Amino acid sequence: MKKALTTSSIGQNLIVKDLSLNLQASVIGRNVKIGTNVIITNSIIMNNVTIGNNVTIRGSLICSKAKIGANNYLKDAKMGYGETVKEQQGELAEVVLKDMPDLADSKRKSIRTE
């Protein structure tokens, strides 16, 4: 597999276990820890996120303090603040996450009109 770090932005204090990271068209926040054999494409990874070994993330938004265990595949996912996806045994397992509520909708619901 060709290793790539193309058209991406990386925050301070990124910790990568080894050089097997394949990062393309993504944004990585500060203090992120990334395991071995990880692919991140067209995604936003916010601050203080931990990503285990053998993880693929495509077209996803991972909010701060989220933890993704080993052997997971996330596609078009949205992980909220502090959410955890447990390690999968064996081969990559695709993770299906519920959509996070739209912030604009939640603000709209909290405003009363008389």
C-alpha positions, 0 to 999 in steps of 0.5 A: 500500500502506498503511504500518503499524507496529501492535502491534509492539515495536522494539529500539534502533538500528533502521535502516530505509532508508525509510518503506516498512516495513509492520510488524504484530504483530511483535517487532524486536530491537536493531541490525536493518537493514531495506531498502526495501519490507519487510513483516513480520507476526506474526514475531520478528526477533532482534538484529543481523539484516539484511533486504534490499529487497523482502522479506516475512516472515510468521509467522517466527522469525529468529535473531540475525545472520541475513541475508536478501537482497533479493527473498525471501518467508519464511512460517512460517520459522525461520532459525538464528543467523547463517544467510543467505538469498541475494538472489533475482533478479527477482520475490519467491522463496519460501524454504523453510527446514528446521526448526531442531531443538527445543532441548528434544529436543537437551538430552534426547539429551545426557542419559544414564540408566543 
